[in-house]
Amino acid sequence: MNTLPIILTGDRPTGSLHLGHYVGSLRQRVALQQDHQQYVLIADLQGLTDNGSNPQKNPR
Protein backbone atom coordinates (compact mmCIF):
# COMPACT_ATOMS: atom_id res chain seq x y z
CA MET A 1 0.00 0.00 0.00
CA ASN A 2 1.28 3.44 -0.95
CA THR A 3 1.67 5.71 2.08
CA LEU A 4 2.83 8.81 0.23
CA PRO A 5 0.75 11.97 0.70
CA ILE A 6 -1.47 12.77 -2.27
CA ILE A 7 -1.52 16.05 -4.19
CA LEU A 8 -4.42 16.84 -6.51
CA THR A 9 -4.13 19.90 -8.74
CA GLY A 10 -5.54 21.13 -12.03
CA ASP A 11 -4.69 23.19 -15.08
CA ARG A 12 -6.69 24.89 -17.81
CA PRO A 13 -5.40 24.40 -21.37
CA THR A 14 -6.13 27.99 -22.41
CA GLY A 15 -2.69 29.09 -23.59
CA SER A 16 1.02 28.46 -23.66
CA LEU A 17 3.06 27.93 -20.52
CA HIS A 18 4.92 30.99 -19.24
CA LEU A 19 7.15 32.01 -16.34
CA GLY A 20 4.14 32.63 -14.09
CA HIS A 21 3.14 28.96 -14.36
CA TYR A 22 6.63 27.90 -13.35
CA VAL A 23 6.85 30.25 -10.36
CA GLY A 24 3.27 29.66 -9.25
CA SER A 25 2.90 25.90 -9.53
CA LEU A 26 5.23 23.86 -11.71
CA ARG A 27 8.36 24.41 -9.63
CA GLN A 28 6.57 23.14 -6.51
CA ARG A 29 5.18 20.10 -8.34
CA VAL A 30 8.64 19.10 -9.51
CA ALA A 31 10.08 19.59 -6.01
CA LEU A 32 7.38 17.38 -4.46
CA GLN A 33 7.23 14.62 -7.08
CA GLN A 34 9.57 12.22 -5.28
CA ASP A 35 7.79 12.40 -1.91
CA HIS A 36 4.14 12.74 -2.99
CA GLN A 37 1.73 10.92 -5.25
CA GLN A 38 0.48 13.56 -7.70
CA TYR A 39 -2.63 13.73 -9.85
CA VAL A 40 -3.18 16.54 -12.36
CA LEU A 41 -6.60 17.33 -13.79
CA ILE A 42 -6.87 19.04 -17.18
CA ALA A 43 -9.96 21.24 -17.26
CA ASP A 44 -10.54 20.87 -20.99
CA LEU A 45 -14.22 21.87 -20.83
CA GLN A 46 -13.31 25.06 -19.00
CA GLY A 47 -10.63 25.70 -21.61
CA LEU A 48 -13.28 25.58 -24.32
CA THR A 49 -15.81 27.75 -22.50
CA ASP A 50 -13.26 30.40 -21.47
CA ASN A 51 -12.96 31.33 -25.15
CA GLY A 52 -16.58 30.71 -26.09
CA SER A 53 -16.96 34.15 -27.63
CA ASN A 54 -13.77 33.73 -29.69
CA PRO A 55 -13.52 30.09 -30.91
CA GLN A 56 -10.33 30.82 -32.87
CA LYS A 57 -8.46 31.07 -29.55
CA ASN A 58 -9.38 27.50 -28.56
CA PRO A 59 -6.52 25.01 -28.66
CA ARG A 60 -6.61 22.39 -31.40
C-alpha positions, 0 to 999 in steps of 0.5 A, a space after each residue: 500500500 502506498 503511504 505517500 501523501 497525495 496532491 491533486 491539482 488542475 490546469 486549464 489548457 487555455 494558452 502556452 506555458 509561461 514564467 508565471 506557471 513555473 513560479 506559481 505551480 510547476 516548480 513546486 510540483 517538480 520539487 514534491 514529485 519524489 515524496 508525494 503521489 500527484 494527480 493533475 486534472 486538465 480542465 478541458 471543458 473550461 478551456 473551451 468555455 473560457 474562449 466561447 466568444 472567440 472560438 479561434 483562440 481555442 486550442 486544437 
